[in-house]
Amino acid sequence: MNLGFVSAILPDLSLEEVFAFAVDEGFACIELMCWPPGGADRRYAGVTHIDVTNVNDELVASVRGLVHKTGVQISGLGYYPNPLHPDPAHRERVVGHLKKVIQAAPRFGVHVVNTFIGRDWHKSVKDNWPLVDQVWPDIMRCAQDNGVRVGIENCPMLFSLDEWPGGANLATTPAIWTTLFEKLPTLGLNFDPSHLVWQHIDVARAIRDFGTRFVHVHAKDARLDADALYQHGIMGLAWHTPKLPGLGDVNWSAFFSALTDAGYQGAVCIEVEDRAFEGSLERRKQSLRQSKRYLEQFM
């Protein structure tokens, strides 16, 4: 396995500076964010370390040159919108950009693109399946034509009561993954244990059951707040908080034990969404250093 990080936490660094940080700190790989230029509509979105709307030979040579010079690999390209958004115009826009990310990836020597399956949060899981059937086969054909594996992250994207109870991403549970893989046989998972621990889903079992589907892994923790859970119950919000690996309730020993048993040999990229480390660029860099030191004991 190769230890890396998700570049979204370093939006103020250029691509060259992100690679320089990675090599200075001994990281093996980076997942590079490829949002459309022009800003973000939520935290950790809108970061553009590779602009796939303007891919030319000069950009390709520059990116490949950084990989060759530093020895730091690109574990995947990341773009995490909602391809099943209830607004058709929004859907068309984000799906169009997702295809650009997929088409650009092999030019940079990258064969994994990570994203969300999406969801119309006004509808039940059952009522979202026709939209999956409408939108996703074409995306998967694009990926297959370009020799790219698509990794779906299992984050519920549930942040407010407006999105309750399902959030804006359908691919949240083993039962849903099973149906997705039946519908889209070449789909992969970008697995993040933090989103399972607060749903009380057995992380190690999920790895054993679905590890052959993993094309990428995120390392993020989540701390459960027992008092908030008591006050508001499991159907409330804000009783779990994203934390750095080792500062939450993920059992990282069991996590890596299951990963090795499953034969996973790919990237494990630290994803920082811990507000306690967001105050400055130096604090965010420190969060990556601290997470790396913690995770290395298992790898």
N, C-alpha and C positions, 0 to 999 in steps of 0.2 A: 504494500500500500504506500501511496505517496501523500505526504502532508502538505496542504496548501491553504489558501484562504480565498474568500469571495471578495472581489475588488470593490463592491458597493460601499464598504466602510471607509474607503479612501477616495472620495469624489474630488477632493481638492488637489490630488496628485495627477500628473500627466501619466500616460502609458509608460514612458521611459522611467519616470520616478517610481511607479508601482513595481516595475521589474527590478529596479535598483534596490528598493526596500526588500523585495523577496529574496534576492541573492545575498544581500548583506545579512539577513536574518536566518538564512539557511532553509528557506522554504523550497520545496521541490516543484510546486505548481501553483497556478492561479486560475480561478474561474473569472473571466473577464466580462464585465457588464456591457451590454450592447443596446441600451435604450435609445429611442429616437432622440436626437438633439432637441433641446427646447424646454427642459425643466421637468419637475416631478409633481405628481398629484398625491403622493403619499411618501412616508419615510422609506428610505432605502431604495426608492425608485428613481428613474430619471438619470442614472449614472451612465455615461457614455465613454468607455475607455477604448472601444473600437466603434467607429461610425460606419455601419454597414450600408447606409444610404449613399455612401460615396467611396465605394471600394474601387481602387485602381491599382495598377502594377506597382506604383511607388509605395502605397500603403502596405500592400502585401509584402513587398521586399523589406520594408521597415519592421513589420511585426515579426516576420520570419527571422530577420537579422537579430532582433532582441532575444528570441528564443535560442538561436545559435550562440550568440555572444555570452549569455548569462547561464545557459543550461537549464533555465526554469521553463517548464512546460506549461502549455495552456490546457488545463483539464477539461474545459468546456467554455462555450459562450452562453451567457445568461441573459434572458429577457423574460420578465414575469408579469405579463398583463392578464386580462380576463378575456380569452378568446370566445367565451360563451356569454358575453355581456348582453343584457336584455335590449340594449339599443343596437339595432342592426348596423348603423353607421359606425359606431364604436367598434363593433365586432369586425367589420370589414377592414377598418384601419389597423387594428392590432394584429389581425391574422396576416394582412399584407406585410407588415413589418417582420413578423415572426418568420415568414417565408424568406425574407431577405437575409435574416440571420442564418437560417438553415443553408441557403444558397451560398452565403459568404464563407461559412465555416471551413469547408475543405480547401479553399484557396489559402487559408492560413495554416493548413495542416491539422485542422481540428475536426473531430468526427463525433462530438457530443454537443447537443444544444439543450439547455435546461430551461423549463418554463412551467406554467400552470395549465391544467386542463381547462380551468375556468368554471363558471357556474352562473346561471340566472338565479340569484338568491331569493327571488319572489316565488320560485317553484320548488316543489319537492324533488327528491332525488329521482324518483320514477319519471316525473314530468320533464326532467332535464335530459333524459336519454335520447329523445328525438333530436334535440339540438346537437348533442354529441355526434349522432349519426349524420347530421347535416354538415357539420363544420370539420370534424377531425379526419375523416378518410382522405380528404384532399391534402391536408397538412402532412399526413403520413406518407402519401405518394410523393410529395415534394422531398421529404426526408430520405425516402428510399432511393429516389432518382439521384440524390446527391451523396449517397453513402454516409448518411448521418443518423445516429441514434438520438431519439428524443427522450430526455429524462424529465418526468413529471414530478415536481416536488409535492409533498403531502401536507402542505400548510393549509389549514382551513380558510385563511384570510377572513377571519371573523373578528372585527374590531369594534363594532357598535351594534346597538339594538336594531338599527336599520337593516343589518345583514343577518339578524337572528332568525332561525337557529343554525342555518347551514353554512353561512359565510359565502365567499365569492370564488371558492375552489372546490370542485366536486370530489377530487381524489384524496379523501381523508382517511379511509378505513380499509381494512383487508377485504371486506365484502365488496366494496365499490371497486377496489383494484382488480379483483377477480373478474368482475363484469367488464371493466375497461379492457383487460387483456384478452377477453373473449372477443370483444368487438374490434380491437386494434392489436393484433398479435405481435407486432414489432415494437410496440410502445415499451419504454423502460421507466424505471423509477430513479429519481434523484432523492434519496432517502434521508430524512431528517428526524432523529429520534425525539427531539424536543416537542414535536407536535403530537406524538403518541403518548408521552408520559402524562400529559394533563388530561388526555382522554381515557386514561386508565387502560390503555392497550399495551399488551406485553411486547416490549421492544425486541427482546431476544427472539421470541417466537415469530414475530413478523419478519425478522431477518432470516430465520431458518426457513420460513414458508415462502418468502419472496426474494431471497438473496440472488437467485439466478437472474432476476429482472433488474438488478441494480446496474446502472451505467454511471452513477456518480453518487457521492455521499456528502452531506453537510454535517458539520460538527457544531451543534448549538445545544445549549442546555435550557431548562425551564425550572423555575422554583415555584413550588405550590405553596399557596398562602392558606394555612389551615383555618385561620380566623375568618378570612373572607369567604372561604368555602362553607364554614359554619353559618355565617350571616346570610349568605345569598344562595347557597346550594349549588349543585352541579350545573343547574341550568342558568346560573348567573354568569356575569362576565367579570374579568379582571381579578380572578383568583389564581392566575398563573402569570409569571413574569419571565421574559427571556433573559437568560444569564449566560456568562461565559462558561465553557466546559469546566466542570468541577465545582461550580458555584450553585448548582441546582440539584434536581432530583433524578437525573438520568444516571443509571448504573453503568458507568463507562467500562468497567471491567467486563461485565456481562455483554455489553455492546460489542467490544472488540473481540471477545471470545467467540461470539456468534458470527461476526464478520469473517474471522479466520476459518471457522468451521464451514462457512458457506463458500469458501474459496475466493472471496472477493479480493482482488489485487489492484483496484483502481484508486482514484483520488478520494481523499478525505479532506474537504475544504472547510476551514473554520469560518463560520458565518456569525459576525458580531451584530447583535441587536440589543445589547445591554446598555440601557440608558445611563448607567453609572459611569460608563467610559466614553460618553459622547461629547464631553465638554470641550475638548480641544483635539487637534491633530495628534499631538504627542500622546494624549490619553488613548486615542484610538489605535495608534501604533503599539502602545504598551499592552492594550487588550489582546492584540495578535501575538505579541511575544509571550505574555502570560499563558495564553491558551496553548501555544506551541509547547512550552515547557511542561504543561500538565499532560497533554495528550501523548507526548513522546514516550512516556513510561509504558504505554500500552502497545506501542507500534515497534 
